C-alpha cells in the first residue's frame, strides 16, 4: 500500500531539496530539515559570513529554494517584489550567521537566532525576525570591550556588535585555521 503524504509536507520536502541543492554542491556537506546555524561547519560558516558574491549567491539560492520558487531560479529572474522579500531575508540571515560566528568565538553570549532551523528562518521569516529583535545579541561580559559596550543605549549596543564584524571574521579564521 502506498504511503499518503500531505501536500504541505510534500511541498516542504521539495523546498528543502531545492534550497539545499546548491549548498550540498558548494559546501560538500549534508544538510537536513532541522539544520541550524550551530550545525554548520566552521568552513561553511566562514564562507557564509564573508561579505561578497559567494555568500550572497549561496544564501539567495537557499532562500529561493526554501520559498518554493524553484531550484533553477536566480535572484535576477524574480519579480521585483519577490526580490525585495528575498533580500530582506538574506540580510537577516547574514546577520544571524555572523552572530553565530561571534557566538562561537565567545564574543556574544545571548543569541536568539541559533534556536531556529535555517528552513524555519526562511519559511517563518517574520516570526523569527521578531523573536530575534525582541532579544538581540549581547556582548559577553568577559569581552575586552564590555565596559565600553555596557554604557551604551540598546540601539547603539546593536551597532557596536555589528562594527565588530571584520575583526570577528579575522579572529574566526585564525581560531579555526581557515
C-alpha positions, 0 to 999 in steps of 0.5 A: 500500500502506498504511503499518503503524504500531505501536500504541505509536507510534500511541498516542504520536502521539495523546498528543502531539496531545492534550497539545499541543492546548491549548498550540498554542491558548494559546501560538500556537506549534508544538510537536513530539515532541522539544520541550524546555524550551530550545525554548520561547519566552521568552513561553511560558516566562514564562507557564509559570513564573508561579505561578497558574491559567494555568500550572497549567491549561496544564501539567495539560492537557499532562500529561493529554494526554501520559498518554493520558487524553484531550484533553477531560479536566480535572484535576477529572474524574480519579480521585483517584489519577490526580490525585495522579500528575498533580500530582506531575508538574506540580510537577516540571515547574514546577520544571524550567521555572523552572530553565530560566528561571534557566538562561537568565538565567545564574543556574544553570549545571548543569541536568539537566532541559533534556536531556529532551523535555517528552513524555519528562518526562511519559511517563518521569516517574520516570526523569527525576525521578531523573536530575534529583535525582541532579544538581540545579541549581547556582548559577553561580559568577559569581552575586552570591550564590555565596559565600553559596550555596557554604557551604551543605549540598546540601539547603539549596543546593536551597532557596536556588535555589528562594527565588530564584524571584520575583526570577528571574521579575522579572529574566526579564521585564525581560531579555526585555521581557515 
